[in-house]
Amino acid sequence: MSVPLTLLGLLEREPSHGYDLKRDYDAFFGRGKPLPFGQVYSTLSRLARDGKVVISDVAPGSGPDRKRYIITDLGATEVEQWLTQPVDPEPHLQTVLFAKVVLALMLDRPAAEYLDTQRRAHLHRMRELTEIKRAGSLVDALLADHGLYHLEADLRWIEMTGARLDALRKEVRS
């Protein structure tokens, strides 16, 4: 999971304070592993340093000042590039792919196209593993089978998610 890119995607949706970003991150992507506040603010500091976000206003709070962050054109370009690149097919892919699908829907991007791109990447990798299985040793075949079974599960998830995009869009945009 790329925390900086996910926070940038949330900021592209709307300018936010760090507290709001943490709340949204945890609600959509942090199930079972909430994002620590320190990580949110250190990540926002690095994104500001790198010109990917700017602070729009600062308001006093009961603790530290509340800063409102806005994504820059550079940050938005990085989110666009990240969303359009397929994730390397591997076990446990759903976490990153799920984040990309949800952010694409939040940002009114073509989530179905991202799923199609990912499906093609998976099928390509499955063809490679099938060739390894055909030409390799028993060890190669067993390792290839392991990878193929994971990729098949990912493909089932991609299909199921594609069929539920309209419902998911409504849920994440409410």
C-alpha positions in Angstrom: 0.0 0.0 0.0 1.4 3.4 -1.0 0.4 5.8 1.8 1.8 8.9 0.1 -0.1 8.2 -3.2 -3.3 7.2 -1.4 -3.2 10.5 0.7 -2.6 12.4 -2.6 -5.6 10.7 -4.1 -7.7 11.6 -1.1 -6.5 15.2 -1.4 -7.4 15.3 -5.1 -10.9 14.5 -4.1 -11.0 17.5 -1.8 -8.6 19.6 0.2 -8.4 18.3 3.8 -6.8 18.6 7.2 -4.5 15.8 8.4 -7.1 14.5 10.8 -9.7 14.2 8.0 -7.2 12.4 5.8 -6.4 9.9 8.6 -10.2 9.3 9.2 -10.8 8.7 5.4 -7.7 6.5 5.0 -8.7 4.4 8.0 -12.3 4.1 6.8 -11.5 2.9 3.3 -8.0 1.4 3.4 -6.9 0.9 7.0 -9.2 -1.9 8.1 -7.2 -3.9 10.7 -4.2 -1.5 10.3 -5.1 2.1 11.0 -2.6 4.8 9.9 -0.8 6.4 12.8 -1.2 10.2 13.1 2.6 10.6 13.1 2.8 8.9 9.7 0.1 11.1 8.3 1.8 14.3 9.2 5.3 13.1 8.3 4.0 12.0 4.9 2.2 15.3 4.4 5.4 17.2 5.3 7.4 15.2 2.7 4.7 15.7 0.1 4.8 19.5 0.8 8.6 19.5 0.6 8.4 17.7 -2.7 5.9 20.2 -4.1 3.0 17.7 -4.4 0.8 19.5 -1.8 0.6 23.0 -0.4 -0.9 24.3 2.8 -3.9 26.6 2.0 -4.7 27.9 5.4 -3.7 27.4 9.0 -6.3 27.7 11.8 -5.6 27.6 15.6 -6.7 24.4 17.3 -6.8 23.1 20.8 -3.4 21.5 20.1 -1.2 22.3 17.1 -2.4 24.6 14.4 -4.8 22.9 11.9 -3.3 23.0 8.4 -5.5 22.4 5.3 -3.7 20.6 2.5 -4.3 21.0 -1.2 -2.9 18.8 -4.0 -0.7 20.5 -6.6 -0.6 19.8 -10.3 2.5 17.8 -9.7 0.7 15.7 -7.1 -2.3 15.2 -9.3 -0.1 14.1 -12.2 1.6 11.5 -9.9 -1.8 10.2 -8.8 -2.9 9.9 -12.4 0.3 8.0 -13.4 0.0 5.7 -10.3 -3.7 4.9 -11.0 -3.1 4.0 -14.7 -0.1 1.7 -14.1 -1.0 -1.9 -13.4 0.3 -3.4 -10.1 2.8 -6.2 -10.6 0.8 -9.3 -10.3 1.6 -11.0 -7.0 -0.2 -12.5 -4.0 -2.1 -10.1 -1.8 -2.5 -7.7 -4.8 -6.1 -6.7 -3.7 -4.9 -4.2 -1.1 -3.3 -1.9 -3.7 -5.7 -2.7 -6.4 -8.6 -2.1 -4.1 -7.2 1.3 -3.1 -6.8 2.2 -6.8 -10.4 1.2 -7.6 -11.9 3.1 -4.7 -9.9 6.2 -5.4 -10.7 6.0 -9.1 -14.4 5.9 -8.2 -14.0 8.8 -5.7 -12.2 10.9 -8.3 -14.6 10.0 -11.1 -12.0 8.1 -13.0 -12.5 5.0 -15.2 -12.3 2.3 -12.6 -13.5 -0.3 -15.1 -10.6 0.6 -17.5 -8.1 0.1 -14.6 -9.6 -3.3 -13.9 -9.3 -4.2 -17.5 -5.7 -3.1 -17.6 -5.0 -5.2 -14.5 -6.8 -8.2 -16.0 -4.5 -8.0 -19.0 -1.4 -7.9 -16.8 -2.6 -10.9 -14.9 -3.4 -12.9 -18.0 0.1 -12.1 -19.4 1.7 -13.3 -16.2 -0.4 -16.5 -16.2 0.8 -17.3 -19.7 4.4 -16.9 -18.5 3.8 -19.1 -15.5 2.1 -21.7 -17.7 5.2 -21.9 -19.9 7.4 -22.3 -16.9 5.2 -25.1 -15.6 5.3 -26.8 -19.1 9.0 -26.6 -19.6 10.4 -26.7 -16.1 11.0 -29.2 -13.3 8.6 -30.4 -10.7 9.8 -27.6 -8.4 9.2 -25.1 -11.2 5.8 -26.5 -11.9 4.7 -26.4 -8.2 5.9 -22.8 -7.8 4.1 -21.9 -11.1 1.0 -23.5 -9.8 1.2 -21.5 -6.6 1.4 -18.3 -8.6 -1.3 -19.3 -11.0 -3.8 -20.1 -8.2 -3.2 -16.7 -6.7 -3.6 -15.0 -10.0 -6.8 -17.0 -10.7 -8.2 -15.8 -7.3 -7.2 -12.2 -8.2 -9.0 -12.5 -11.6 -12.2 -13.7 -9.8 -11.9 -10.7 -7.5 -11.4 -8.4 -10.5 -14.5 -9.8 -12.2 -16.6 -9.6 -9.1 -15.5 -6.0 -8.4 -16.2 -5.0 -12.0 -19.7 -6.3 -11.7 -20.2 -4.3 -8.5 -18.6 -1.0 -9.6 -21.9 0.9 -9.7 -22.8 -0.1 -6.1 -19.3 0.6 -4.9 -19.3 4.0 -6.6 -22.5 5.0 -4.7 -21.0 3.8 -1.4 -17.7 5.6 -1.7 -19.2 8.9 -2.9 -21.9 9.2 -0.2 
